[in-house]
Amino acid sequence: MLFSLVLSDQETVRIIIFFSAFVSSYLILKIDSRFFFILFLFLLLPQVLKNYVIHLRQGFCVSVFLLGWFARGKYSRNLLILLTPFIHASFFFVVAVYYCNRFLGFLKFSSGLRLMSFALVGGSASFLTLALASSLGARQAGVYGENNLEISGLGFIFWSAVAFVYFSQGKEFIKENGFQIGMLVFYLATYFFLPVSARIFESALILILVSGLRLTSWRLQAYLLLFLFYFVMQWYPRFFQPGLGWGVENYM
């Protein structure tokens, strides 16, 4: 709003894209120099990259959330994270999972109970979200209400495999990466029932991917192989689309 008073619409968009892409890239690439190349590939994944190409408000919101995630101060962290739902609606769910994980940790819930809680939250959200969005007049509600989405089970199979690798790492890994695993379980629980589940999942995807680098032994190797396979399968069809798929309406 303030930028539009002194800059053209095109210049404003460029500034938003630069800020979002730069902040996200800087915060992610400096996590661990040993995995610099893999971290770079994470950022190039179409589901991540599209936030800085077409879904600009979501990309800006992801960068704000990452600033909060990596903030050292408790108050600045909470302020930035709580700000995100007012920028992009998908973060109402992301923030809910984030604080749900913190609350469950405060209650010292076991890893199994945490997973069950996230699945329950996801299942409940599937049946309540569209009705609530419709009553509030959300833009997406009418679109999804009038059109049945074609949902492939391949994504569900892939992310279920990733979840299996994560779970096999043990209780400590689940507790230390509770938010990321919570988002993964939430996504799987809503995959076939909530049309906007992919948009919600994409808002936390980069952190979910990064958490996999904390795996050890064969699990890390299996995870990297799964990701590289997924990366190739996501990019290969795009080479046959106009503008690498960005020029095709509703192409994921």
C-alpha positions, 0 to 999 in steps of 0.5 A: 500500500505504501509502496504504491504511492511512490512506485508503479505496480510493476516496481512494487511487485518486483520489490515483493518478489526480491524481498521474499526470494532473498529472505527465504533463500538466505535463511535456508541456504545458511542452515548447513553448508554440508547440504548447500546443494540439497538446500538449493534444490529445495528452493528450486522445487516447483511447489516452493518456487511458485510462491515467488513466481505466481503466488506472491502473497503466499511467498511473502508470507512464507518469508515472514514466517521464516523470519519468525522461525529463525528469530532469536527473541521469543517476542519477535518470533511470536509476533512475526508468526502471528502476523502471517495469517493476516497476510495469507489465509493458509497460515491460519492452519500453519500457525494452528499446527505450530502452537498446537505442537508447542502446547502438546510439548508443554503437556509432555505428550508422547510422540504417538499422542502428538501424531494422533492429535495432528491427524485428528486436527486435520480430519476435523479441518477437512469437514469444517473448513469449506463450510466456514470459508463459505459462510465468511465469503472466502474467495476459494470456497465458491471455486472448490464448491462448484468444481470437483478437484481431481486428486492424484494418489501419487502425492499421497504415496510419496509423502507417506513414504517420507513420513515413514522414514521420519517416523522410523528415526524415533521419538526424539526426532519426532519431538524435535521436529514436531511442527514439521511432522505435524504439518506432514500428518495434517496434510496426509489426513486432509489430502483426499478431503480438503481441496486447499490442503496442498496450498496449506502444505506448501506454506510449510513445505520448505521447513518440512524438507529441511527437517529431513536433513537431520535424519541419520544412517540409511534414513538420510540416504533414503530421504535424499533418494526420495527427494531427488526422485520427486524433484525430477518427476516434478520438473520433467513434465514442465519442460514440455509446457509453455513457460516451464508450466508457469504459463499454463493456468492451474498447472501445479 
